[in-house]
Amino acid sequence: MATFPSTLIQSREKRGAGRKRPAPSLLLAAAMLLTTGLYASGGTRFRLEEVLSIGGAQSDLISMWVGAAVDQEGFLYVTDALESALKKFDPSGRLVKSTTWAQPGGGGFGMRRYPLDISNRNVYVVVSSPFQSSVKVYDSDLNLKTSFDLPDPADDLQALPDGRLAYSSVSMVKDRAGCVRIIDRSGLRHKTISCRQEDDPATLSMIDFRFADDGSLFVVFNYLDRILKLDRKGRLVWAKGLLGVSKVKTKKILFKTVPVTPTFKDVALDGAGRLFVLGGGYSRNRSRDVYVLDSDGRLLDTLTLPQPSHCLVVDRFGFLYARADQGMTLKKYKIIGFEDDDARR
């Protein structure tokens, strides 16, 4: 379990005194980070160029895509929430095959996404109901091979090089929230990495994550202004805030106070170790700003998507995928400027 000094991440609320104000030194640090972000965005190094569009308002290819992954040959796998379906597209955007699963409770419209990943020609998809998740395993032709239940709901998924799977757990129980769990292909738990601070509310501890090739772990919090890097042993390397947000908007539902505005919505890594973080409701361009950081947490630039997205994918070829038209369209972009940047490394 990683423990994080409060001075590295954000101020802790003095709950007993009812004060909700960051310490002055942390306000200064947040201001410096925000200034850095504005400077990087002003001095643009990279830009997006659309190279492929799949679906659209006049097409029935995609109803509302909520997860995507790309294999080594450039084939694209997409989960569709309205159809409870997994779809495979070739590199030119042609639909190759589609398969569906039975979804309890009348479909997945209310789910944030069905995450998926690919490893060794296996496609792993998390299928969730409100209180339970299962992993369905398909081959590259979308034939179902097996399925197994997870002990708790999952919100993100990654297939690891050693054959194991990692997922982020979703829980209202404090000790189970904000964790990345590593399991084998039968669902047996091998390891749990806690990414939250001890006094973080469970409702603010939803996370997205990505393991790098060297085993280090990058984590973004969906409802806190917090990005982390942990080493392969789960020790904190650095923690950053980008937005200067000290308190998120919440509302009360029954007996729970829940957040309503996300800070960060997704995270991806490219082959050069750059981190891509999709901003949420506190970004200058809501759900459109993509913050590009290096592996040390330095902000390189801010890309802006043409339309809001909830999901971000960067493939091994350096292309970025995001959604448009409320999920009816999937856009593929080339990131212009990365070639020059890589040449200077």
Stockholm file with secondary structure:
# STOCKHOLM 1.0

chainA/1-345         MATFPSTLIQSREKRGAGRKRPAPSLLLAAAMLLTTGLYASGGTRFRLEEVLSIGGAQSDLISMWVGAAVDQEGFLYVTDALESALKKFDPSGRLVKSTTWAQPGGGGFGMRRYPLDISNRNVYVVVSSPFQSSVKVYDSDLNLKTSFDLPDPADDLQALPDGRLAYSSVSMVKDRAGCVRIIDRSGLRHKTISCRQEDDPATLSMIDFRFADDGSLFVVFNYLDRILKLDRKGRLVWAKGLLGVSKVKTKKILFKTVPVTPTFKDVALDGAGRLFVLGGGYSRNRSRDVYVLDSDGRLLDTLTLPQPSHCLVVDRFGFLYARADQGMTLKKYKIIGFEDDDARR
#=GR chainA/1-345 SS CCCCCHHHHCCCCBTTTTBCCCCHHHHHHHHHHHHHHHHHHHSCCCEEEEEEEEECTTCSSCSCEEEEEECTTCCEEEEETTTTEEEEECTTSCEEEEEECCCTTTCSTTCSCCCEEEETTEEEEEEEETTEEEEEEEETTCCEEEEEECSSCEEEEEECTTSCEEEEECCSSGGGSSEEEEECTTCCEEEEEECSCTTCCGGGCCEEEEECTTSCEEEEESSSSCEEEECTTSCEEEEECSSCCSSCCEEEETTEEEECSCSEEEEEECTTSCEEEEECTTSSSTTTEEEEECTTSCEEEEEECSSCCSCCEECTTSEEEEEEGGGTEEEEEEEETHHHHHHTC
#=GC SS_cons         CCCCCHHHHCCCCBTTTTBCCCCHHHHHHHHHHHHHHHHHHHSCCCEEEEEEEEECTTCSSCSCEEEEEECTTCCEEEEETTTTEEEEECTTSCEEEEEECCCTTTCSTTCSCCCEEEETTEEEEEEEETTEEEEEEEETTCCEEEEEECSSCEEEEEECTTSCEEEEECCSSGGGSSEEEEECTTCCEEEEEECSCTTCCGGGCCEEEEECTTSCEEEEESSSSCEEEECTTSCEEEEECSSCCSSCCEEEETTEEEECSCSEEEEEECTTSCEEEEECTTSSSTTTEEEEECTTSCEEEEEECSSCCSCCEECTTSEEEEEEGGGTEEEEEEEETHHHHHHTC
//
